[in-house]
């Protein structure tokens, strides 16, 4: 077994990426403090062809060296927009037909393992602040709350890991 060389990876150009079909999913980063987490979300969104990232509230925006360092160029390929108020964005996305899904530990949450996305729907996945989680006002607007099953002592994942786990799960289920 050998690692593939760069020219064997069949990478698309930024222009080709912008034109290709995307997963019917947008990411909403709700007041995410860490610029490294923001950059990682961009990189994950590029890897899984996510439609767009909304950077809300205090969430940092490109260009910023910490975001750029982690994103490895994904800030150029993935569409993004900064929005001041996450709850207003949530209402707008719902009006546009998105199913609003908060990724959070909450009563009546659905295990990620049990959630099956429908191929004919659009989804807005909301990831919250590293300390406070998804804003209460946004939680009230959520159509569903998904919880990532965890079995250790911390019951907490870094947001960059949560974005990767949830988006991969959505992609793998939608491709079936």
Chimera marker file (.cmm) of the C-alpha trace (Angstrom):
<marker_set name="trace">
<marker id="1" x="0.000" y="0.000" z="0.000" r="1" g="1" b="0" radius="0.5"/>
<marker id="2" x="1.201" y="3.504" z="-0.773" r="1" g="1" b="0" radius="0.5"/>
<marker id="3" x="-0.065" y="7.018" z="-0.247" r="1" g="1" b="0" radius="0.5"/>
<marker id="4" x="-1.484" y="8.750" z="-3.289" r="1" g="1" b="0" radius="0.5"/>
<marker id="5" x="0.517" y="11.560" z="-4.865" r="1" g="1" b="0" radius="0.5"/>
<marker id="6" x="-1.058" y="15.018" z="-5.121" r="1" g="1" b="0" radius="0.5"/>
<marker id="7" x="-1.694" y="14.610" z="-8.855" r="1" g="1" b="0" radius="0.5"/>
<marker id="8" x="-3.558" y="11.343" z="-8.182" r="1" g="1" b="0" radius="0.5"/>
<marker id="9" x="-6.109" y="12.951" z="-5.855" r="1" g="1" b="0" radius="0.5"/>
<marker id="10" x="-8.197" y="14.388" z="-8.720" r="1" g="1" b="0" radius="0.5"/>
<marker id="11" x="-8.804" y="17.638" z="-6.874" r="1" g="1" b="0" radius="0.5"/>
<marker id="12" x="-11.168" y="20.104" z="-8.498" r="1" g="1" b="0" radius="0.5"/>
<marker id="13" x="-10.251" y="23.747" z="-8.903" r="1" g="1" b="0" radius="0.5"/>
<marker id="14" x="-11.984" y="26.452" z="-6.870" r="1" g="1" b="0" radius="0.5"/>
<marker id="15" x="-13.966" y="27.379" z="-9.987" r="1" g="1" b="0" radius="0.5"/>
<marker id="16" x="-15.022" y="23.762" z="-10.567" r="1" g="1" b="0" radius="0.5"/>
<marker id="17" x="-15.997" y="23.427" z="-6.897" r="1" g="1" b="0" radius="0.5"/>
<marker id="18" x="-18.191" y="26.525" z="-7.086" r="1" g="1" b="0" radius="0.5"/>
<marker id="19" x="-20.023" y="25.023" z="-10.088" r="1" g="1" b="0" radius="0.5"/>
<marker id="20" x="-20.465" y="21.476" z="-8.778" r="1" g="1" b="0" radius="0.5"/>
<marker id="21" x="-23.610" y="20.199" z="-7.088" r="1" g="1" b="0" radius="0.5"/>
<marker id="22" x="-23.573" y="20.769" z="-3.336" r="1" g="1" b="0" radius="0.5"/>
<marker id="23" x="-25.068" y="18.937" z="-0.401" r="1" g="1" b="0" radius="0.5"/>
<marker id="24" x="-28.436" y="20.594" z="0.471" r="1" g="1" b="0" radius="0.5"/>
<marker id="25" x="-26.942" y="21.698" z="3.790" r="1" g="1" b="0" radius="0.5"/>
<marker id="26" x="-25.789" y="25.020" z="5.189" r="1" g="1" b="0" radius="0.5"/>
<marker id="27" x="-23.774" y="25.437" z="8.364" r="1" g="1" b="0" radius="0.5"/>
<marker id="28" x="-24.690" y="28.113" z="10.882" r="1" g="1" b="0" radius="0.5"/>
<marker id="29" x="-21.935" y="28.982" z="13.349" r="1" g="1" b="0" radius="0.5"/>
<marker id="30" x="-23.645" y="30.697" z="16.272" r="1" g="1" b="0" radius="0.5"/>
<marker id="31" x="-21.177" y="32.957" z="18.110" r="1" g="1" b="0" radius="0.5"/>
<marker id="32" x="-18.196" y="30.629" z="17.706" r="1" g="1" b="0" radius="0.5"/>
<marker id="33" x="-15.190" y="32.202" z="19.444" r="1" g="1" b="0" radius="0.5"/>
<marker id="34" x="-12.266" y="30.155" z="18.151" r="1" g="1" b="0" radius="0.5"/>
<marker id="35" x="-10.939" y="31.234" z="14.776" r="1" g="1" b="0" radius="0.5"/>
<marker id="36" x="-9.355" y="27.799" z="14.410" r="1" g="1" b="0" radius="0.5"/>
<marker id="37" x="-12.817" y="26.240" z="14.777" r="1" g="1" b="0" radius="0.5"/>
<marker id="38" x="-14.115" y="28.589" z="12.084" r="1" g="1" b="0" radius="0.5"/>
<marker id="39" x="-11.273" y="27.626" z="9.746" r="1" g="1" b="0" radius="0.5"/>
<marker id="40" x="-11.884" y="23.956" z="10.421" r="1" g="1" b="0" radius="0.5"/>
<marker id="41" x="-15.595" y="24.374" z="9.591" r="1" g="1" b="0" radius="0.5"/>
<marker id="42" x="-14.589" y="25.879" z="6.239" r="1" g="1" b="0" radius="0.5"/>
<marker id="43" x="-12.269" y="22.977" z="5.509" r="1" g="1" b="0" radius="0.5"/>
<marker id="44" x="-14.968" y="20.439" z="6.405" r="1" g="1" b="0" radius="0.5"/>
<marker id="45" x="-17.546" y="22.313" z="4.318" r="1" g="1" b="0" radius="0.5"/>
<marker id="46" x="-15.187" y="22.144" z="1.339" r="1" g="1" b="0" radius="0.5"/>
<marker id="47" x="-14.469" y="18.429" z="1.871" r="1" g="1" b="0" radius="0.5"/>
<marker id="48" x="-18.161" y="17.516" z="1.944" r="1" g="1" b="0" radius="0.5"/>
<marker id="49" x="-19.429" y="20.103" z="-0.596" r="1" g="1" b="0" radius="0.5"/>
<marker id="50" x="-21.612" y="22.021" z="1.838" r="1" g="1" b="0" radius="0.5"/>
<marker id="51" x="-23.657" y="24.767" z="0.170" r="1" g="1" b="0" radius="0.5"/>
<marker id="52" x="-22.756" y="27.689" z="2.443" r="1" g="1" b="0" radius="0.5"/>
<marker id="53" x="-21.551" y="28.750" z="5.879" r="1" g="1" b="0" radius="0.5"/>
<marker id="54" x="-23.239" y="31.495" z="7.878" r="1" g="1" b="0" radius="0.5"/>
<marker id="55" x="-20.944" y="33.131" z="10.414" r="1" g="1" b="0" radius="0.5"/>
<marker id="56" x="-23.145" y="34.696" z="13.075" r="1" g="1" b="0" radius="0.5"/>
<marker id="57" x="-22.667" y="37.207" z="15.852" r="1" g="1" b="0" radius="0.5"/>
<marker id="58" x="-19.122" y="37.242" z="17.228" r="1" g="1" b="0" radius="0.5"/>
<marker id="59" x="-17.967" y="34.457" z="14.913" r="1" g="1" b="0" radius="0.5"/>
<marker id="60" x="-14.809" y="35.573" z="13.137" r="1" g="1" b="0" radius="0.5"/>
<marker id="61" x="-14.759" y="36.056" z="9.391" r="1" g="1" b="0" radius="0.5"/>
<marker id="62" x="-12.138" y="35.735" z="6.671" r="1" g="1" b="0" radius="0.5"/>
<marker id="63" x="-9.668" y="37.093" z="5.944" r="1" g="1" b="0" radius="0.5"/>
<marker id="64" x="-7.917" y="36.308" z="9.206" r="1" g="1" b="0" radius="0.5"/>
<marker id="65" x="-4.608" y="34.493" z="9.525" r="1" g="1" b="0" radius="0.5"/>
<marker id="66" x="-5.892" y="31.954" z="12.092" r="1" g="1" b="0" radius="0.5"/>
<marker id="67" x="-8.924" y="31.090" z="9.947" r="1" g="1" b="0" radius="0.5"/>
<marker id="68" x="-6.809" y="30.952" z="6.791" r="1" g="1" b="0" radius="0.5"/>
<marker id="69" x="-4.170" y="28.738" z="8.419" r="1" g="1" b="0" radius="0.5"/>
<marker id="70" x="-6.737" y="26.111" z="9.409" r="1" g="1" b="0" radius="0.5"/>
<marker id="71" x="-8.991" y="26.417" z="6.342" r="1" g="1" b="0" radius="0.5"/>
<marker id="72" x="-6.128" y="25.777" z="3.891" r="1" g="1" b="0" radius="0.5"/>
<marker id="73" x="-7.827" y="27.785" z="1.135" r="1" g="1" b="0" radius="0.5"/>
<marker id="74" x="-11.400" y="26.651" z="1.768" r="1" g="1" b="0" radius="0.5"/>
<marker id="75" x="-12.435" y="30.252" z="2.492" r="1" g="1" b="0" radius="0.5"/>
<marker id="76" x="-12.000" y="30.795" z="-1.252" r="1" g="1" b="0" radius="0.5"/>
<marker id="77" x="-14.085" y="27.800" z="-2.358" r="1" g="1" b="0" radius="0.5"/>
<marker id="78" x="-16.951" y="27.735" z="0.161" r="1" g="1" b="0" radius="0.5"/>
<marker id="79" x="-19.626" y="30.431" z="0.004" r="1" g="1" b="0" radius="0.5"/>
<marker id="80" x="-20.060" y="32.282" z="3.284" r="1" g="1" b="0" radius="0.5"/>
<marker id="81" x="-21.862" y="35.230" z="4.772" r="1" g="1" b="0" radius="0.5"/>
<marker id="82" x="-21.671" y="37.074" z="8.079" r="1" g="1" b="0" radius="0.5"/>
<marker id="83" x="-25.007" y="37.698" z="9.819" r="1" g="1" b="0" radius="0.5"/>
<marker id="84" x="-25.308" y="39.688" z="13.022" r="1" g="1" b="0" radius="0.5"/>
<marker id="85" x="-28.344" y="37.958" z="14.542" r="1" g="1" b="0" radius="0.5"/>
<marker id="86" x="-28.535" y="34.154" z="14.523" r="1" g="1" b="0" radius="0.5"/>
<marker id="87" x="-32.250" y="34.014" z="15.410" r="1" g="1" b="0" radius="0.5"/>
<marker id="88" x="-33.174" y="36.341" z="12.541" r="1" g="1" b="0" radius="0.5"/>
<marker id="89" x="-31.131" y="34.167" z="10.184" r="1" g="1" b="0" radius="0.5"/>
<marker id="90" x="-32.857" y="31.056" z="11.545" r="1" g="1" b="0" radius="0.5"/>
<marker id="91" x="-36.268" y="32.580" z="10.778" r="1" g="1" b="0" radius="0.5"/>
<marker id="92" x="-35.093" y="33.538" z="7.269" r="1" g="1" b="0" radius="0.5"/>
<marker id="93" x="-33.747" y="30.053" z="6.556" r="1" g="1" b="0" radius="0.5"/>
<marker id="94" x="-36.978" y="28.437" z="7.759" r="1" g="1" b="0" radius="0.5"/>
<marker id="95" x="-38.945" y="30.794" z="5.469" r="1" g="1" b="0" radius="0.5"/>
<marker id="96" x="-36.706" y="29.598" z="2.606" r="1" g="1" b="0" radius="0.5"/>
<marker id="97" x="-37.691" y="25.988" z="3.324" r="1" g="1" b="0" radius="0.5"/>
<marker id="98" x="-34.720" y="24.834" z="5.381" r="1" g="1" b="0" radius="0.5"/>
<marker id="99" x="-35.229" y="22.406" z="8.238" r="1" g="1" b="0" radius="0.5"/>
<marker id="100" x="-33.477" y="24.102" z="11.152" r="1" g="1" b="0" radius="0.5"/>
<marker id="101" x="-31.485" y="21.592" z="13.178" r="1" g="1" b="0" radius="0.5"/>
<marker id="102" x="-29.622" y="22.585" z="16.315" r="1" g="1" b="0" radius="0.5"/>
<marker id="103" x="-26.700" y="20.377" z="17.287" r="1" g="1" b="0" radius="0.5"/>
<marker id="104" x="-27.028" y="20.409" z="21.048" r="1" g="1" b="0" radius="0.5"/>
<marker id="105" x="-27.631" y="18.377" z="24.170" r="1" g="1" b="0" radius="0.5"/>
<marker id="106" x="-31.258" y="19.008" z="25.047" r="1" g="1" b="0" radius="0.5"/>
<marker id="107" x="-34.411" y="17.372" z="26.268" r="1" g="1" b="0" radius="0.5"/>
<marker id="108" x="-36.261" y="15.685" z="23.409" r="1" g="1" b="0" radius="0.5"/>
<marker id="109" x="-33.123" y="15.644" z="21.242" r="1" g="1" b="0" radius="0.5"/>
<marker id="110" x="-32.744" y="12.942" z="18.608" r="1" g="1" b="0" radius="0.5"/>
<marker id="111" x="-29.610" y="10.846" z="18.490" r="1" g="1" b="0" radius="0.5"/>
<marker id="112" x="-27.534" y="11.519" z="15.383" r="1" g="1" b="0" radius="0.5"/>
<marker id="113" x="-27.495" y="7.753" z="14.871" r="1" g="1" b="0" radius="0.5"/>
<marker id="114" x="-31.308" y="7.730" z="14.597" r="1" g="1" b="0" radius="0.5"/>
<marker id="115" x="-31.781" y="10.835" z="12.455" r="1" g="1" b="0" radius="0.5"/>
<marker id="116" x="-32.336" y="10.089" z="8.767" r="1" g="1" b="0" radius="0.5"/>
<marker id="117" x="-32.226" y="13.172" z="6.521" r="1" g="1" b="0" radius="0.5"/>
<marker id="118" x="-34.662" y="13.213" z="3.608" r="1" g="1" b="0" radius="0.5"/>
<marker id="119" x="-33.085" y="13.570" z="0.176" r="1" g="1" b="0" radius="0.5"/>
<marker id="120" x="-35.668" y="16.139" z="-0.920" r="1" g="1" b="0" radius="0.5"/>
<marker id="121" x="-35.160" y="18.612" z="1.965" r="1" g="1" b="0" radius="0.5"/>
<marker id="122" x="-32.715" y="21.386" z="2.741" r="1" g="1" b="0" radius="0.5"/>
<marker id="123" x="-31.041" y="21.531" z="6.136" r="1" g="1" b="0" radius="0.5"/>
<marker id="124" x="-29.499" y="24.297" z="8.222" r="1" g="1" b="0" radius="0.5"/>
<marker id="125" x="-27.234" y="22.809" z="10.891" r="1" g="1" b="0" radius="0.5"/>
<marker id="126" x="-26.644" y="25.171" z="13.814" r="1" g="1" b="0" radius="0.5"/>
<marker id="127" x="-23.480" y="24.768" z="15.890" r="1" g="1" b="0" radius="0.5"/>
<marker id="128" x="-23.208" y="26.899" z="19.012" r="1" g="1" b="0" radius="0.5"/>
<marker id="129" x="-20.692" y="28.741" z="21.091" r="1" g="1" b="0" radius="0.5"/>
<marker id="130" x="-17.946" y="26.619" z="22.659" r="1" g="1" b="0" radius="0.5"/>
<marker id="131" x="-19.112" y="27.427" z="26.214" r="1" g="1" b="0" radius="0.5"/>
<marker id="132" x="-22.788" y="28.380" z="25.989" r="1" g="1" b="0" radius="0.5"/>
<marker id="133" x="-23.954" y="26.280" z="23.049" r="1" g="1" b="0" radius="0.5"/>
<marker id="134" x="-26.742" y="27.302" z="20.681" r="1" g="1" b="0" radius="0.5"/>
<marker id="135" x="-28.613" y="30.452" z="21.760" r="1" g="1" b="0" radius="0.5"/>
<marker id="136" x="-31.915" y="29.761" z="23.564" r="1" g="1" b="0" radius="0.5"/>
<marker id="137" x="-33.826" y="31.893" z="21.060" r="1" g="1" b="0" radius="0.5"/>
<marker id="138" x="-32.467" y="29.758" z="18.210" r="1" g="1" b="0" radius="0.5"/>
<marker id="139" x="-33.230" y="26.541" z="20.113" r="1" g="1" b="0" radius="0.5"/>
<marker id="140" x="-36.880" y="27.615" z="20.282" r="1" g="1" b="0" radius="0.5"/>
<marker id="141" x="-36.928" y="27.956" z="16.480" r="1" g="1" b="0" radius="0.5"/>
<marker id="142" x="-35.309" y="24.578" z="15.796" r="1" g="1" b="0" radius="0.5"/>
<marker id="143" x="-37.378" y="21.966" z="13.987" r="1" g="1" b="0" radius="0.5"/>
<marker id="144" x="-35.181" y="19.255" z="15.471" r="1" g="1" b="0" radius="0.5"/>
<marker id="145" x="-32.324" y="19.018" z="17.930" r="1" g="1" b="0" radius="0.5"/>
<marker id="146" x="-29.687" y="16.412" z="17.169" r="1" g="1" b="0" radius="0.5"/>
<marker id="147" x="-27.334" y="15.113" z="19.810" r="1" g="1" b="0" radius="0.5"/>
<marker id="148" x="-24.105" y="13.302" z="19.026" r="1" g="1" b="0" radius="0.5"/>
<marker id="149" x="-23.954" y="10.146" z="21.173" r="1" g="1" b="0" radius="0.5"/>
<marker id="150" x="-21.016" y="10.248" z="23.582" r="1" g="1" b="0" radius="0.5"/>
<marker id="151" x="-19.863" y="7.662" z="26.067" r="1" g="1" b="0" radius="0.5"/>
<marker id="152" x="-16.976" y="9.250" z="27.984" r="1" g="1" b="0" radius="0.5"/>
<marker id="153" x="-16.786" y="11.519" z="31.005" r="1" g="1" b="0" radius="0.5"/>
<marker id="154" x="-16.795" y="14.899" z="29.213" r="1" g="1" b="0" radius="0.5"/>
<marker id="155" x="-19.975" y="14.795" z="27.108" r="1" g="1" b="0" radius="0.5"/>
<marker id="156" x="-18.524" y="17.574" z="25.005" r="1" g="1" b="0" radius="0.5"/>
<marker id="157" x="-16.858" y="17.695" z="21.613" r="1" g="1" b="0" radius="0.5"/>
<marker id="158" x="-14.855" y="20.518" z="20.103" r="1" g="1" b="0" radius="0.5"/>
<marker id="159" x="-17.083" y="22.311" z="17.599" r="1" g="1" b="0" radius="0.5"/>
<marker id="160" x="-14.707" y="21.469" z="14.752" r="1" g="1" b="0" radius="0.5"/>
<marker id="161" x="-15.081" y="17.773" z="15.560" r="1" g="1" b="0" radius="0.5"/>
<marker id="162" x="-18.865" y="18.091" z="15.895" r="1" g="1" b="0" radius="0.5"/>
<marker id="163" x="-19.089" y="19.786" z="12.483" r="1" g="1" b="0" radius="0.5"/>
<marker id="164" x="-17.081" y="16.950" z="10.926" r="1" g="1" b="0" radius="0.5"/>
<marker id="165" x="-19.055" y="14.184" z="12.609" r="1" g="1" b="0" radius="0.5"/>
<marker id="166" x="-22.475" y="15.623" z="11.751" r="1" g="1" b="0" radius="0.5"/>
<marker id="167" x="-21.719" y="16.663" z="8.173" r="1" g="1" b="0" radius="0.5"/>
<marker id="168" x="-20.120" y="13.308" z="7.373" r="1" g="1" b="0" radius="0.5"/>
<marker id="169" x="-23.125" y="11.529" z="8.866" r="1" g="1" b="0" radius="0.5"/>
<marker id="170" x="-25.527" y="13.630" z="6.743" r="1" g="1" b="0" radius="0.5"/>
<marker id="171" x="-23.490" y="13.053" z="3.588" r="1" g="1" b="0" radius="0.5"/>
<marker id="172" x="-23.179" y="9.313" z="4.121" r="1" g="1" b="0" radius="0.5"/>
<marker id="173" x="-26.916" y="8.959" z="4.766" r="1" g="1" b="0" radius="0.5"/>
<marker id="174" x="-27.906" y="11.136" z="1.790" r="1" g="1" b="0" radius="0.5"/>
<marker id="175" x="-25.644" y="9.166" z="-0.557" r="1" g="1" b="0" radius="0.5"/>
<marker id="176" x="-27.352" y="5.859" z="0.278" r="1" g="1" b="0" radius="0.5"/>
<link id1="1" id2="2" r="1" g="1" b="0" radius="0.2"/>
<link id1="2" id2="3" r="1" g="1" b="0" radius="0.2"/>
<link id1="3" id2="4" r="1" g="1" b="0" radius="0.2"/>
<link id1="4" id2="5" r="1" g="1" b="0" radius="0.2"/>
<link id1="5" id2="6" r="1" g="1" b="0" radius="0.2"/>
<link id1="6" id2="7" r="1" g="1" b="0" radius="0.2"/>
<link id1="7" id2="8" r="1" g="1" b="0" radius="0.2"/>
<link id1="8" id2="9" r="1" g="1" b="0" radius="0.2"/>
<link id1="9" id2="10" r="1" g="1" b="0" radius="0.2"/>
<link id1="10" id2="11" r="1" g="1" b="0" radius="0.2"/>
<link id1="11" id2="12" r="1" g="1" b="0" radius="0.2"/>
<link id1="12" id2="13" r="1" g="1" b="0" radius="0.2"/>
<link id1="13" id2="14" r="1" g="1" b="0" radius="0.2"/>
<link id1="14" id2="15" r="1" g="1" b="0" radius="0.2"/>
<link id1="15" id2="16" r="1" g="1" b="0" radius="0.2"/>
<link id1="16" id2="17" r="1" g="1" b="0" radius="0.2"/>
<link id1="17" id2="18" r="1" g="1" b="0" radius="0.2"/>
<link id1="18" id2="19" r="1" g="1" b="0" radius="0.2"/>
<link id1="19" id2="20" r="1" g="1" b="0" radius="0.2"/>
<link id1="20" id2="21" r="1" g="1" b="0" radius="0.2"/>
<link id1="21" id2="22" r="1" g="1" b="0" radius="0.2"/>
<link id1="22" id2="23" r="1" g="1" b="0" radius="0.2"/>
<link id1="23" id2="24" r="1" g="1" b="0" radius="0.2"/>
<link id1="24" id2="25" r="1" g="1" b="0" radius="0.2"/>
<link id1="25" id2="26" r="1" g="1" b="0" radius="0.2"/>
<link id1="26" id2="27" r="1" g="1" b="0" radius="0.2"/>
<link id1="27" id2="28" r="1" g="1" b="0" radius="0.2"/>
<link id1="28" id2="29" r="1" g="1" b="0" radius="0.2"/>
<link id1="29" id2="30" r="1" g="1" b="0" radius="0.2"/>
<link id1="30" id2="31" r="1" g="1" b="0" radius="0.2"/>
<link id1="31" id2="32" r="1" g="1" b="0" radius="0.2"/>
<link id1="32" id2="33" r="1" g="1" b="0" radius="0.2"/>
<link id1="33" id2="34" r="1" g="1" b="0" radius="0.2"/>
<link id1="34" id2="35" r="1" g="1" b="0" radius="0.2"/>
<link id1="35" id2="36" r="1" g="1" b="0" radius="0.2"/>
<link id1="36" id2="37" r="1" g="1" b="0" radius="0.2"/>
<link id1="37" id2="38" r="1" g="1" b="0" radius="0.2"/>
<link id1="38" id2="39" r="1" g="1" b="0" radius="0.2"/>
<link id1="39" id2="40" r="1" g="1" b="0" radius="0.2"/>
<link id1="40" id2="41" r="1" g="1" b="0" radius="0.2"/>
<link id1="41" id2="42" r="1" g="1" b="0" radius="0.2"/>
<link id1="42" id2="43" r="1" g="1" b="0" radius="0.2"/>
<link id1="43" id2="44" r="1" g="1" b="0" radius="0.2"/>
<link id1="44" id2="45" r="1" g="1" b="0" radius="0.2"/>
<link id1="45" id2="46" r="1" g="1" b="0" radius="0.2"/>
<link id1="46" id2="47" r="1" g="1" b="0" radius="0.2"/>
<link id1="47" id2="48" r="1" g="1" b="0" radius="0.2"/>
<link id1="48" id2="49" r="1" g="1" b="0" radius="0.2"/>
<link id1="49" id2="50" r="1" g="1" b="0" radius="0.2"/>
<link id1="50" id2="51" r="1" g="1" b="0" radius="0.2"/>
<link id1="51" id2="52" r="1" g="1" b="0" radius="0.2"/>
<link id1="52" id2="53" r="1" g="1" b="0" radius="0.2"/>
<link id1="53" id2="54" r="1" g="1" b="0" radius="0.2"/>
<link id1="54" id2="55" r="1" g="1" b="0" radius="0.2"/>
<link id1="55" id2="56" r="1" g="1" b="0" radius="0.2"/>
<link id1="56" id2="57" r="1" g="1" b="0" radius="0.2"/>
<link id1="57" id2="58" r="1" g="1" b="0" radius="0.2"/>
<link id1="58" id2="59" r="1" g="1" b="0" radius="0.2"/>
<link id1="59" id2="60" r="1" g="1" b="0" radius="0.2"/>
<link id1="60" id2="61" r="1" g="1" b="0" radius="0.2"/>
<link id1="61" id2="62" r="1" g="1" b="0" radius="0.2"/>
<link id1="62" id2="63" r="1" g="1" b="0" radius="0.2"/>
<link id1="63" id2="64" r="1" g="1" b="0" radius="0.2"/>
<link id1="64" id2="65" r="1" g="1" b="0" radius="0.2"/>
<link id1="65" id2="66" r="1" g="1" b="0" radius="0.2"/>
<link id1="66" id2="67" r="1" g="1" b="0" radius="0.2"/>
<link id1="67" id2="68" r="1" g="1" b="0" radius="0.2"/>
<link id1="68" id2="69" r="1" g="1" b="0" radius="0.2"/>
<link id1="69" id2="70" r="1" g="1" b="0" radius="0.2"/>
<link id1="70" id2="71" r="1" g="1" b="0" radius="0.2"/>
<link id1="71" id2="72" r="1" g="1" b="0" radius="0.2"/>
<link id1="72" id2="73" r="1" g="1" b="0" radius="0.2"/>
<link id1="73" id2="74" r="1" g="1" b="0" radius="0.2"/>
<link id1="74" id2="75" r="1" g="1" b="0" radius="0.2"/>
<link id1="75" id2="76" r="1" g="1" b="0" radius="0.2"/>
<link id1="76" id2="77" r="1" g="1" b="0" radius="0.2"/>
<link id1="77" id2="78" r="1" g="1" b="0" radius="0.2"/>
<link id1="78" id2="79" r="1" g="1" b="0" radius="0.2"/>
<link id1="79" id2="80" r="1" g="1" b="0" radius="0.2"/>
<link id1="80" id2="81" r="1" g="1" b="0" radius="0.2"/>
<link id1="81" id2="82" r="1" g="1" b="0" radius="0.2"/>
<link id1="82" id2="83" r="1" g="1" b="0" radius="0.2"/>
<link id1="83" id2="84" r="1" g="1" b="0" radius="0.2"/>
<link id1="84" id2="85" r="1" g="1" b="0" radius="0.2"/>
<link id1="85" id2="86" r="1" g="1" b="0" radius="0.2"/>
<link id1="86" id2="87" r="1" g="1" b="0" radius="0.2"/>
<link id1="87" id2="88" r="1" g="1" b="0" radius="0.2"/>
<link id1="88" id2="89" r="1" g="1" b="0" radius="0.2"/>
<link id1="89" id2="90" r="1" g="1" b="0" radius="0.2"/>
<link id1="90" id2="91" r="1" g="1" b="0" radius="0.2"/>
<link id1="91" id2="92" r="1" g="1" b="0" radius="0.2"/>
<link id1="92" id2="93" r="1" g="1" b="0" radius="0.2"/>
<link id1="93" id2="94" r="1" g="1" b="0" radius="0.2"/>
<link id1="94" id2="95" r="1" g="1" b="0" radius="0.2"/>
<link id1="95" id2="96" r="1" g="1" b="0" radius="0.2"/>
<link id1="96" id2="97" r="1" g="1" b="0" radius="0.2"/>
<link id1="97" id2="98" r="1" g="1" b="0" radius="0.2"/>
<link id1="98" id2="99" r="1" g="1" b="0" radius="0.2"/>
<link id1="99" id2="100" r="1" g="1" b="0" radius="0.2"/>
<link id1="100" id2="101" r="1" g="1" b="0" radius="0.2"/>
<link id1="101" id2="102" r="1" g="1" b="0" radius="0.2"/>
<link id1="102" id2="103" r="1" g="1" b="0" radius="0.2"/>
<link id1="103" id2="104" r="1" g="1" b="0" radius="0.2"/>
<link id1="104" id2="105" r="1" g="1" b="0" radius="0.2"/>
<link id1="105" id2="106" r="1" g="1" b="0" radius="0.2"/>
<link id1="106" id2="107" r="1" g="1" b="0" radius="0.2"/>
<link id1="107" id2="108" r="1" g="1" b="0" radius="0.2"/>
<link id1="108" id2="109" r="1" g="1" b="0" radius="0.2"/>
<link id1="109" id2="110" r="1" g="1" b="0" radius="0.2"/>
<link id1="110" id2="111" r="1" g="1" b="0" radius="0.2"/>
<link id1="111" id2="112" r="1" g="1" b="0" radius="0.2"/>
<link id1="112" id2="113" r="1" g="1" b="0" radius="0.2"/>
<link id1="113" id2="114" r="1" g="1" b="0" radius="0.2"/>
<link id1="114" id2="115" r="1" g="1" b="0" radius="0.2"/>
<link id1="115" id2="116" r="1" g="1" b="0" radius="0.2"/>
<link id1="116" id2="117" r="1" g="1" b="0" radius="0.2"/>
<link id1="117" id2="118" r="1" g="1" b="0" radius="0.2"/>
<link id1="118" id2="119" r="1" g="1" b="0" radius="0.2"/>
<link id1="119" id2="120" r="1" g="1" b="0" radius="0.2"/>
<link id1="120" id2="121" r="1" g="1" b="0" radius="0.2"/>
<link id1="121" id2="122" r="1" g="1" b="0" radius="0.2"/>
<link id1="122" id2="123" r="1" g="1" b="0" radius="0.2"/>
<link id1="123" id2="124" r="1" g="1" b="0" radius="0.2"/>
<link id1="124" id2="125" r="1" g="1" b="0" radius="0.2"/>
<link id1="125" id2="126" r="1" g="1" b="0" radius="0.2"/>
<link id1="126" id2="127" r="1" g="1" b="0" radius="0.2"/>
<link id1="127" id2="128" r="1" g="1" b="0" radius="0.2"/>
<link id1="128" id2="129" r="1" g="1" b="0" radius="0.2"/>
<link id1="129" id2="130" r="1" g="1" b="0" radius="0.2"/>
<link id1="130" id2="131" r="1" g="1" b="0" radius="0.2"/>
<link id1="131" id2="132" r="1" g="1" b="0" radius="0.2"/>
<link id1="132" id2="133" r="1" g="1" b="0" radius="0.2"/>
<link id1="133" id2="134" r="1" g="1" b="0" radius="0.2"/>
<link id1="134" id2="135" r="1" g="1" b="0" radius="0.2"/>
<link id1="135" id2="136" r="1" g="1" b="0" radius="0.2"/>
<link id1="136" id2="137" r="1" g="1" b="0" radius="0.2"/>
<link id1="137" id2="138" r="1" g="1" b="0" radius="0.2"/>
<link id1="138" id2="139" r="1" g="1" b="0" radius="0.2"/>
<link id1="139" id2="140" r="1" g="1" b="0" radius="0.2"/>
<link id1="140" id2="141" r="1" g="1" b="0" radius="0.2"/>
<link id1="141" id2="142" r="1" g="1" b="0" radius="0.2"/>
<link id1="142" id2="143" r="1" g="1" b="0" radius="0.2"/>
<link id1="143" id2="144" r="1" g="1" b="0" radius="0.2"/>
<link id1="144" id2="145" r="1" g="1" b="0" radius="0.2"/>
<link id1="145" id2="146" r="1" g="1" b="0" radius="0.2"/>
<link id1="146" id2="147" r="1" g="1" b="0" radius="0.2"/>
<link id1="147" id2="148" r="1" g="1" b="0" radius="0.2"/>
<link id1="148" id2="149" r="1" g="1" b="0" radius="0.2"/>
<link id1="149" id2="150" r="1" g="1" b="0" radius="0.2"/>
<link id1="150" id2="151" r="1" g="1" b="0" radius="0.2"/>
<link id1="151" id2="152" r="1" g="1" b="0" radius="0.2"/>
<link id1="152" id2="153" r="1" g="1" b="0" radius="0.2"/>
<link id1="153" id2="154" r="1" g="1" b="0" radius="0.2"/>
<link id1="154" id2="155" r="1" g="1" b="0" radius="0.2"/>
<link id1="155" id2="156" r="1" g="1" b="0" radius="0.2"/>
<link id1="156" id2="157" r="1" g="1" b="0" radius="0.2"/>
<link id1="157" id2="158" r="1" g="1" b="0" radius="0.2"/>
<link id1="158" id2="159" r="1" g="1" b="0" radius="0.2"/>
<link id1="159" id2="160" r="1" g="1" b="0" radius="0.2"/>
<link id1="160" id2="161" r="1" g="1" b="0" radius="0.2"/>
<link id1="161" id2="162" r="1" g="1" b="0" radius="0.2"/>
<link id1="162" id2="163" r="1" g="1" b="0" radius="0.2"/>
<link id1="163" id2="164" r="1" g="1" b="0" radius="0.2"/>
<link id1="164" id2="165" r="1" g="1" b="0" radius="0.2"/>
<link id1="165" id2="166" r="1" g="1" b="0" radius="0.2"/>
<link id1="166" id2="167" r="1" g="1" b="0" radius="0.2"/>
<link id1="167" id2="168" r="1" g="1" b="0" radius="0.2"/>
<link id1="168" id2="169" r="1" g="1" b="0" radius="0.2"/>
<link id1="169" id2="170" r="1" g="1" b="0" radius="0.2"/>
<link id1="170" id2="171" r="1" g="1" b="0" radius="0.2"/>
<link id1="171" id2="172" r="1" g="1" b="0" radius="0.2"/>
<link id1="172" id2="173" r="1" g="1" b="0" radius="0.2"/>
<link id1="173" id2="174" r="1" g="1" b="0" radius="0.2"/>
<link id1="174" id2="175" r="1" g="1" b="0" radius="0.2"/>
<link id1="175" id2="176" r="1" g="1" b="0" radius="0.2"/>
</marker_set>
